Amino acid sequence: MIDALLHAKMIFLSIVFESFPFILMGALFSSLVLVLIPEHFFRRWLPENPWLSLLPAVLLSALFPICECAIIPVIRSLVRKGMPLAAGAVFLVAAPVLNPVVAASTLFAFGLNPDVLILRLALSAVAALLVGSVVCLLRGSLEKDFPRELPMDHGHAPKSLRQVATWHEIGRHTASEFFTVGCYFIFGALIASLFQTFLHQAVLLDIGSAPWSSTVVMMILAYLLSLCSAADAFVAASFGAAFTLPALLAFLVFGPMLDLKNTAMLLGYFPARFVAVFILSGTLAVFLLVMGLHFLGVQ
Amino acid sequence: MTAVKHHTRDAGPGPSTGPGTDPGRNQERHHLFFGLFQVLLLLGLAALQAVLLLSGAIHLYMAPKMQTFVIFSTTAFVLMALHGLWTLLAPGAGAAARCGCSHDHEPSPAGKIAMVVLFGLVLTAGFFLPHQVLDSRVAEKKGISLSRSAAPSVFGSSRETRLPPEDHLFFQEEIPWDSAQAWDVPSSGTGLGEEQARLREELGIWYDRDLYQELSEELLDRDVLRITDDDFLDSMLIISAYLDRFQGRRVEFAGFVYHDGTMAENELAVARIAITCCLADAMVYGLLVHTDEPLPSNDTWVRVHGRIAATRFMEEDIPLILAERLETIPAPDQPYVYPRLYSSYVFEDGS
């Protein structure tokens, strides 16, 4: 038992040390957004209709080379600056998958076979649009929850990087973001490390043989393991024989969007109602898309 | 770390005695205390990571590629701590940084307790609990891959049938091992033939002209394949892919013993744990070994001297090593192996 707990401790610290650099980058980036982007920036530049922001958000998320640990505070800052919540939801789904590091590792994990990569990117983009659409439909009640009024918003002109005070502010925001997101993250990593140590995967894998059940099993596994999106393709590849390609894609698309550690972070950063809508619509979107692939005969 | 602690403690009392009304002063003191606490946490994290980096123990936690990021975060923690001290101690700087949004920075009392507990847990576990190398427990929980080969293609350009799947997992609940199916050495491959030829053809599309082809030629040229730690995963892939060409060849490699109820009494896997980024993505790769000696217990490190044969498992041909000798060895300093990422192939291949 003590051995098992030490095993859990190794995995826990490993996840924490590996993610800290990315959480720090996310905190810094989010502070830059908060401090430097002028108030109502998005209101001025984006189309009035939030539906029109969905597709640009998918395309932009490919330009953000940012993983799931870092993205959450950044998106909150952007939404506070007036970016539509629906576009934020699109980023949360798509950005951790649509990036070059994830693409390279997916390609290599599956023996340079591009099919898995292409399907992974395509499914993530479509799932992002679906989740964004749901958030868009419900925007009336969801946006109401979201505090956009920031104490420092009252009439400050955009800060200049030449002023020392600006840098002080960025530094303080970065530290406070790091501590806030760090708490949720450490909690999520702790739970994930216990599942990593004590969950007998064969028990789960045995359930999944039918298309729907294998899809569900892979989504549950992705959720519990809380892998980072740069590494999950290698783990998915090791399931190769036991699962069909659509089930593996469920793992590869769902994991980066939602897992134990980022659910903790989402709950800390977004209103509960938004998190509930995000989790439900994301889960449903991935499940239905993967079942669609099964239906089309992809194996 | 202790030296730094003293520094912050000594520096502490200075500016809290600034001007202000009584409630304001109380708040100011509270603010200072919380700020110093955060500085201490940052320095603690930096010290912990620095100790791991300097002692080399960091390799027990993550793949070498990720260690650069830890240097970055350690530096960032130190800078953030220094900045925290500066804003707390320098007159004016603190006020400038607060800019009327201080309530956004200060978590609720519950939030502060959570911060103490959670960050405290990281520091305590990091400083006071011993390191442990992941072992056969991972294989028990996650299964073990006994073969590595290329993944099948779905948009199958010219092929009608599916190729043998990528890897297979070997779990207790699955079909019990039937060692009677193992072929004798040397086998020219009745039954091995067709699928292997196909697989090689498939691999050829990507690999024939580069690293794998070279490595496999090199391996075939050698009298005895001495598989090093660095080559473990690649060699496993090549032996799986070109299984018929390696039949009967001598091989030597090291790993830890893993045996479970699904394997015959004279069979064991000699395995390595592969880490892509962090320990959460640990996977176990091993070669199935047949031996006439009594089986060493799980997690014993052994060097296998034997010959390559093949056996069939779940409609797939996998390597089976017929051991002539199992030599018990001490656990290596670098227990893990690391899958190469795509970039390292591209760059190394070009050189």
Boltz contact constraints between the chains, C-beta under 6 A:
constraints:
  - contact:
      token1: [A, 6]
      token2: [B, 132]
      max_distance: 6.0
  - contact:
      token1: [A, 7]
      token2: [B, 137]
      max_distance: 6.0
  - contact:
      token1: [A, 9]
      token2: [B, 125]
      max_distance: 6.0
  - contact:
      token1: [A, 9]
      token2: [B, 129]
      max_distance: 6.0
  - contact:
      token1: [A, 10]
      token2: [B, 132]
      max_distance: 6.0
  - contact:
      token1: [A, 10]
      token2: [B, 279]
      max_distance: 6.0
  - contact:
      token1: [A, 11]
      token2: [B, 279]
      max_distance: 6.0
  - contact:
      token1: [A, 11]
      token2: [B, 280]
      max_distance: 6.0
  - contact:
      token1: [A, 13]
      token2: [B, 126]
      max_distance: 6.0
  - contact:
      token1: [A, 14]
      token2: [B, 61]
      max_distance: 6.0
  - contact:
      token1: [A, 14]
      token2: [B, 62]
      max_distance: 6.0
  - contact:
      token1: [A, 14]
      token2: [B, 278]
      max_distance: 6.0
  - contact:
      token1: [A, 14]
      token2: [B, 279]
      max_distance: 6.0
  - contact:
      token1: [A, 15]
      token2: [B, 278]
      max_distance: 6.0
  - contact:
      token1: [A, 15]
      token2: [B, 280]
      max_distance: 6.0
  - contact:
      token1: [A, 16]
      token2: [B, 122]
      max_distance: 6.0
  - contact:
      token1: [A, 17]
      token2: [B, 61]
      max_distance: 6.0
  - contact:
      token1: [A, 17]
      token2: [B, 70]
      max_distance: 6.0
  - contact:
      token1: [A, 18]
      token2: [B, 62]
      max_distance: 6.0
  - contact:
      token1: [A, 18]
      token2: [B, 66]
      max_distance: 6.0
  - contact:
      token1: [A, 18]
      token2: [B, 277]
      max_distance: 6.0
  - contact:
      token1: [A, 18]
      token2: [B, 278]
      max_distance: 6.0
  - contact:
      token1: [A, 20]
      token2: [B, 73]
      max_distance: 6.0
  - contact:
      token1: [A, 21]
      token2: [B, 69]
      max_distance: 6.0
  - contact:
      token1: [A, 21]
      token2: [B, 72]
      max_distance: 6.0
  - contact:
      token1: [A, 21]
      token2: [B, 73]
      max_distance: 6.0
  - contact:
      token1: [A, 24]
      token2: [B, 73]
      max_distance: 6.0
  - contact:
      token1: [A, 24]
      token2: [B, 76]
      max_distance: 6.0
  - contact:
      token1: [A, 104]
      token2: [B, 342]
      max_distance: 6.0
  - contact:
      token1: [A, 105]
      token2: [B, 341]
      max_distance: 6.0
  - contact:
      token1: [A, 107]
      token2: [B, 342]
      max_distance: 6.0
  - contact:
      token1: [A, 108]
      token2: [B, 341]
      max_distance: 6.0
  - contact:
      token1: [A, 108]
      token2: [B, 342]
      max_distance: 6.0
  - contact:
      token1: [A, 110]
      token2: [B, 151]
      max_distance: 6.0
  - contact:
      token1: [A, 111]
      token2: [B, 150]
      max_distance: 6.0
  - contact:
      token1: [A, 111]
      token2: [B, 151]
      max_distance: 6.0
  - contact:
      token1: [A, 112]
      token2: [B, 206]
      max_distance: 6.0
  - contact:
      token1: [A, 113]
      token2: [B, 151]
      max_distance: 6.0
  - contact:
      token1: [A, 113]
      token2: [B, 153]
      max_distance: 6.0
  - contact:
      token1: [A, 115]
      token2: [B, 153]
      max_distance: 6.0
  - contact:
      token1: [A, 115]
      token2: [B, 154]
      max_distance: 6.0
  - contact:
      token1: [A, 115]
      token2: [B, 155]
      max_distance: 6.0
  - contact:
      token1: [A, 151]
      token2: [B, 100]
      max_distance: 6.0
  - contact:
      token1: [A, 151]
      token2: [B, 101]
      max_distance: 6.0
  - contact:
      token1: [A, 152]
      token2: [B, 99]
      max_distance: 6.0
  - contact:
      token1: [A, 152]
      token2: [B, 101]
      max_distance: 6.0
  - contact:
      token1: [A, 165]
      token2: [B, 96]
      max_distance: 6.0
  - contact:
      token1: [A, 168]
      token2: [B, 96]
      max_distance: 6.0
  - contact:
      token1: [A, 168]
      token2: [B, 97]
      max_distance: 6.0
  - contact:
      token1: [A, 169]
      token2: [B, 97]
      max_distance: 6.0
  - contact:
      token1: [A, 169]
      token2: [B, 99]
      max_distance: 6.0
  - contact:
      token1: [A, 171]
      token2: [B, 83]
      max_distance: 6.0
  - contact:
      token1: [A, 172]
      token2: [B, 97]
      max_distance: 6.0
  - contact:
      token1: [A, 175]
      token2: [B, 80]
      max_distance: 6.0
  - contact:
      token1: [A, 176]
      token2: [B, 105]
      max_distance: 6.0
  - contact:
      token1: [A, 179]
      token2: [B, 115]
      max_distance: 6.0
  - contact:
      token1: [A, 183]
      token2: [B, 114]
      max_distance: 6.0
  - contact:
      token1: [A, 183]
      token2: [B, 115]
      max_distance: 6.0
  - contact:
      token1: [A, 183]
      token2: [B, 118]
      max_distance: 6.0
  - contact:
      token1: [A, 186]
      token2: [B, 118]
      max_distance: 6.0
  - contact:
      token1: [A, 187]
      token2: [B, 118]
      max_distance: 6.0
  - contact:
      token1: [A, 196]
      token2: [B, 280]
      max_distance: 6.0
  - contact:
      token1: [A, 200]
      token2: [B, 141]
      max_distance: 6.0
  - contact:
      token1: [A, 201]
      token2: [B, 141]
      max_distance: 6.0
  - contact:
      token1: [A, 201]
      token2: [B, 142]
      max_distance: 6.0
  - contact:
      token1: [A, 202]
      token2: [B, 171]
      max_distance: 6.0
  - contact:
      token1: [A, 202]
      token2: [B, 173]
      max_distance: 6.0
  - contact:
      token1: [A, 206]
      token2: [B, 173]
      max_distance: 6.0
  - contact:
      token1: [A, 227]
      token2: [B, 280]
      max_distance: 6.0
  - contact:
      token1: [A, 227]
      token2: [B, 281]
      max_distance: 6.0
  - contact:
      token1: [A, 228]
      token2: [B, 277]
      max_distance: 6.0
  - contact:
      token1: [A, 230]
      token2: [B, 277]
      max_distance: 6.0
  - contact:
      token1: [A, 231]
      token2: [B, 276]
      max_distance: 6.0
  - contact:
      token1: [A, 231]
      token2: [B, 277]
      max_distance: 6.0
  - contact:
      token1: [A, 231]
      token2: [B, 281]
      max_distance: 6.0
  - contact:
      token1: [A, 234]
      token2: [B, 276]
      max_distance: 6.0
  - contact:
      token1: [A, 234]
      token2: [B, 339]
      max_distance: 6.0
  - contact:
      token1: [A, 235]
      token2: [B, 281]
      max_distance: 6.0
  - contact:
      token1: [A, 237]
      token2: [B, 166]
      max_distance: 6.0
  - contact:
      token1: [A, 238]
      token2: [B, 145]
      max_distance: 6.0
  - contact:
      token1: [A, 238]
      token2: [B, 167]
      max_distance: 6.0
  - contact:
      token1: [A, 238]
      token2: [B, 283]
      max_distance: 6.0
  - contact:
      token1: [A, 240]
      token2: [B, 165]
      max_distance: 6.0
  - contact:
      token1: [A, 240]
      token2: [B, 166]
      max_distance: 6.0
  - contact:
      token1: [A, 240]
      token2: [B, 167]
      max_distance: 6.0
  - contact:
      token1: [A, 241]
      token2: [B, 165]
      max_distance: 6.0
  - contact:
      token1: [A, 241]
      token2: [B, 168]
      max_distance: 6.0
  - contact:
      token1: [A, 242]
      token2: [B, 169]
      max_distance: 6.0
  - contact:
      token1: [A, 245]
      token2: [B, 154]
      max_distance: 6.0
  - contact:
      token1: [A, 298]
      token2: [B, 154]
      max_distance: 6.0
